[in-house]
Amino acid sequence: MFSMIFACDLNGAIGKDGDLPWKQSSDLQHFKRVTMSKTIVMGRKTWDSLPGKLPGRRNIVLSRSPRDDVEVLSFEEVVKLGESEEVMVIGGEEIYNLFLPHVKEIHKTIIVTEVEGADAFAPSMEGEGFHLIGERSVDAGPRDEHNMVFQHWIR
Ligand SMILES: NC(=O)c1ccc[n+]([C@@H]2O[C@H](COP(=O)([O-])OP(=O)(O)OC[C@H]3O[C@@H](n4cnc5c(N)ncnc54)[C@H](OP(=O)(O)O)[C@@H]3O)[C@@H](O)[C@H]2O)c1
C-alpha cells in the first residue's frame, strides 16, 4: 500500500532551489508523527537536501546511480515492496508524480502562503478520485512562518 505526504503553498509549490521554501516546525512534527516507524521512499534530489537518514524509518532512495550511504532501489522494486507493506512516498516532485497512480492515501499540508520563484510542485490531485476525509487548521506557532491546514485524503 502506498501513502503520500507533502506540504504545499496555496499554488501547489513544494520546493525552491532544492529545498523547502519555508521554516515550518509544526509541519515537520506532523511529518515525523505520520512517517515514524514506516518505510519511506524519496527521490535522490530530496535525499541530497537532507542531513542524512531520517531516524526510526527505513529510508529508501530512488536513483539511477548506485550509492553507498543509503539503500537505493528501482521504481519496480519499490512497487513490489508496496504489495506487502505500507510505503510512504515523501517526495519530491518527480517521485510524487511517479507514484501517484499507486497511492491510496495522501497527507497534505497547505502552508498558507504564496512562494515566489518556486521550482517544484505537488502532483495534481484533480480528477484522480481522492476524497477529503479530515481537515484541521492550525495557527502558526513560535517556530512557524505561516498558518497551515492539515488535510487527509483517500481514494
Ligand atoms: N514540500 C514538501 O513536502 C517536499 C517534500 C519532498 C521534497 N520537496 C522538494 O522537492 C524538490 C525536489 O524534487 P525534484 O522533483 O527536483 O527531485 P526528486 O523527486 O526528489 O528526485 C529526483 C531524482 O529521483 C531519481 N528518479 C526519478 N525517477 C526515477 C526512476 N524512475 N527510477 C530511478 N530513479 C528515479 C533521479 O535520481 P538520479 O538523478 O540520482 O538518477 C532524479 O534525479 C526539492 O526542492 C525538495 O525540497 C518538498
The ligand as a Gaussian input file, in Angstrom:
#p B3LYP/6-31G(d) Opt

LIG

0 1
 N        7.211000      20.336000       0.461000
 C        7.373000      19.020000       0.505000
 O        6.554000      18.290000       1.076000
 C        8.576000      18.396000      -0.159000
 C        8.872000      17.047000       0.058000
 C        9.992000      16.495000      -0.587000
 C       10.761000      17.286000      -1.420000
 N       10.443000      18.594000      -1.602000
 C       11.227000      19.446000      -2.512000
 O       11.155000      18.920000      -3.848000
 C       12.335000      19.313000      -4.552000
 C       12.974000      18.075000      -5.182000
 O       12.074000      17.493000      -6.126000
 P       12.589000      17.011000      -7.577000
 O       11.412000      16.624000      -8.397000
 O       13.512000      18.061000      -8.110000
 O       13.529000      15.744000      -7.231000
 P       13.209000      14.331000      -6.504000
 O       11.884000      13.823000      -6.958000
 O       13.480000      14.446000      -5.039000
 O       14.405000      13.425000      -7.093000
 C       14.536000      13.247000      -8.497000
 C       15.552000      12.136000      -8.727000
 O       14.966000      10.871000      -8.425000
 C       15.543000       9.880000      -9.258000
 N       14.492000       9.246000     -10.053000
 C       13.384000       9.814000     -10.611000
 N       12.661000       8.901000     -11.292000
 C       13.327000       7.724000     -11.167000
 C       13.086000       6.393000     -11.640000
 N       12.001000       6.090000     -12.386000
 N       13.977000       5.427000     -11.319000
 C       15.071000       5.708000     -10.566000
 N       15.353000       6.939000     -10.077000
 C       14.487000       7.933000     -10.381000
 C       16.579000      10.578000     -10.131000
 O       17.808000      10.493000      -9.398000
 P       19.260000      10.391000     -10.105000
 O       19.428000      11.737000     -10.800000
 O       20.224000      10.176000      -8.981000
 O       19.177000       9.234000     -11.079000
 C       16.047000      12.001000     -10.156000
 O       17.046000      12.962000     -10.462000
 C       13.247000      19.996000      -3.523000
 O       13.069000      21.405000      -3.602000
 C       12.709000      19.480000      -2.195000
 O       12.988000      20.341000      -1.105000
 C        9.371000      19.164000      -0.988000

